[in-house]
Structure formats: structure tokens, C-alpha cells
Amino acid sequence: MDESYAQPHERPNEPHQPHQPQAFDLETYRAELERIQKIDFALVELNLYLDTHPTDMQAIQQFNQLAQNRRTMAYAFESKFGPLMGFGHSFSRFPWQWVQTPWPWQV
């Protein structure tokens, strides 16, 4: 696990400093999010196809490759911009990142 997701405050003897949200490039945010969304779309389509064609080895290989690419891209995105999904599907740095905007569905 990435150490930046570890303990919220690793030096207990130091006073807590208020979190200062990092500025980020909204254009990069949107472009990277769109790439992830395109892979998500392809994964949904392949999932539906494989429900009716469970022995199509090429489709299974393509699904698995896209799933791995999506995992890698999502990790990189979350490292830069914060979580994509809640309820334990994504980690959060300290302080809680879900209160920071924009959220993925707001762009």
C-alpha cells in the first residue's frame, strides 16, 4: 500500500496543521478521468458480451487486459486527484478527501 495512505498524522508530538488542498490542472483531471471512463465503458460492454459468449477466449483476454489497465490508471489518478469511488473501493489521504471537489461525477 502507498505510504501516503498510511497514518493520518505520523508525528503525534507535532501540532495538527490544517489541510491545504493542492491545486491541480482541471484539464488534466478531465482528460485522465475520460480515459478511465472509456475503459469502464469497454469493460461493461465486454462483460455483457461474455455473459452470452463465455467461451470466447479472445474477449476474456481483452477483458482481463483492460481490467489491469484500468486498475493501473485508477491508481495513478487517485494518487494525483483523490478517490474515484467511496465505501472502501478507494483509499483516502488525511484529511478525508471526499469533502474536496470536484468529484468525478461533477466534471
C-alpha positions in Angstrom: 0.0 0.0 0.0 1.2 3.5 -0.8 2.7 5.1 2.3 0.7 8.4 1.7 -2.4 6.4 2.6 -0.9 5.2 5.9 -1.3 7.0 9.2 -3.1 10.4 9.2 -0.6 12.1 11.4 2.7 10.2 11.7 4.3 12.6 14.3 1.9 12.8 17.3 4.0 15.4 19.1 3.6 18.0 16.4 0.5 20.2 16.3 -2.0 19.3 13.6 -1.8 21.6 10.5 -5.0 22.3 8.6 -5.1 20.6 5.3 -4.4 22.9 2.3 -6.0 21.4 -0.8 -3.5 21.1 -3.6 -4.2 23.0 -6.8 -4.5 20.8 -9.8 -4.9 21.2 -13.5 -8.6 20.7 -14.3 -7.8 19.9 -18.0 -5.5 17.0 -16.9 -8.1 15.9 -14.4 -10.8 15.7 -17.1 -8.6 14.1 -19.7 -7.4 11.3 -17.3 -10.9 10.8 -16.0 -12.2 10.5 -19.5 -9.6 7.8 -20.3 -10.8 5.8 -17.3 -14.4 6.2 -18.3 -13.7 4.9 -21.8 -12.1 1.8 -20.4 -15.0 1.4 -18.0 -17.4 1.6 -21.0 -15.4 -1.1 -22.8 -15.3 -3.3 -19.7 -19.1 -3.1 -19.3 -19.6 -4.0 -23.0 -17.2 -6.9 -22.8 -18.9 -8.1 -19.5 -22.3 -8.1 -21.3 -20.8 -9.9 -24.3 -19.1 -12.5 -22.2 -22.4 -13.2 -20.4 -23.6 -14.7 -23.6 -20.3 -15.9 -25.1 -18.4 -17.3 -22.1 -16.0 -19.4 -24.2 -14.6 -16.5 -26.3 -11.0 -16.7 -25.2 -10.0 -13.5 -27.1 -12.8 -11.5 -25.4 -11.7 -12.8 -22.0 -8.1 -11.9 -22.7 -9.2 -8.4 -23.8 -11.4 -8.0 -20.7 -8.5 -9.0 -18.4 -6.1 -6.7 -20.1 -8.5 -3.7 -19.9 -9.2 -4.5 -16.3 -5.5 -4.5 -15.5 -5.0 -1.2 -17.4 -8.0 0.3 -15.6 -6.6 -0.6 -12.2 -3.2 1.0 -13.1 -4.8 4.1 -14.4 -7.2 4.4 -11.5 -4.4 4.1 -9.0 -2.4 6.8 -10.8 -5.5 9.1 -11.0 -6.3 8.6 -7.3 -2.7 9.3 -6.3 -2.9 12.7 -8.1 -6.5 13.8 -7.5 -8.1 11.7 -4.8 -10.6 8.8 -4.7 -12.8 7.8 -7.6 -15.2 5.6 -5.6 -16.4 5.5 -2.0 -17.4 2.9 0.5 -14.0 1.2 0.7 -13.3 0.9 -3.0 -10.8 3.8 -2.9 -8.4 4.9 -0.2 -8.3 8.5 1.2 -5.4 10.5 2.4 -5.7 12.6 5.5 -7.8 14.6 5.9 -10.9 12.9 4.4 -10.8 13.6 0.6 -14.4 13.2 -0.2 -15.2 16.7 1.0 -12.9 18.1 -1.7 -14.3 18.9 -5.1 -14.7 18.4 -7.9 -16.0 14.9 -7.6 -15.7 12.6 -10.6 -19.3 13.0 -11.5 -19.1 16.8 -11.4 -16.9 17.1 -14.4 
